[in-house]
Amino acid sequence: MTNPKIDEALESLLELDELDVREHRDVYENIHAELRRQLQSADEPATR
């Protein structure tokens, strides 16, 4: 099973080649934040 939000975050790595190196940190921080959100939501009990 895949998670579209994780896939989208990781796909943003493909943009790095087009960006100035100084902008890479922001991309990495955004990816890290999204991955953390997704991990935290995976730990939350499912609601019905």
C-alpha positions in Angstrom: 0.0 0.0 0.0 1.3 3.4 -0.9 0.7 6.8 0.6 0.1 9.6 -1.9 1.4 12.3 0.5 4.6 10.4 1.0 5.0 9.8 -2.7 4.4 13.4 -3.4 7.0 14.5 -0.8 9.6 12.1 -2.2 8.8 13.2 -5.8 9.9 16.7 -4.8 13.4 15.4 -4.6 13.3 15.3 -8.4 13.1 19.1 -8.5 16.5 19.4 -6.8 18.4 19.4 -10.1 16.5 22.4 -11.3 17.1 24.4 -8.1 20.0 26.4 -6.8 21.9 24.5 -4.1 20.9 27.2 -1.6 17.3 26.1 -2.1 17.9 22.4 -1.4 17.6 22.9 2.4 14.0 24.1 2.1 13.1 21.1 0.0 14.6 18.7 2.5 13.0 20.4 5.4 9.6 20.2 3.7 10.0 16.5 2.9 11.1 15.8 6.5 8.1 17.7 7.9 5.7 15.7 5.7 7.3 12.4 6.5 7.0 13.2 10.2 3.4 14.1 9.8 2.7 10.9 8.1 4.5 8.8 10.7 2.7 10.5 13.5 -0.7 10.0 11.8 0.2 6.3 11.4 0.6 6.0 15.2 -2.8 7.5 15.8 -5.7 5.1 16.4 -8.0 4.7 13.4 -11.4 6.4 13.8 -14.6 5.1 12.3 
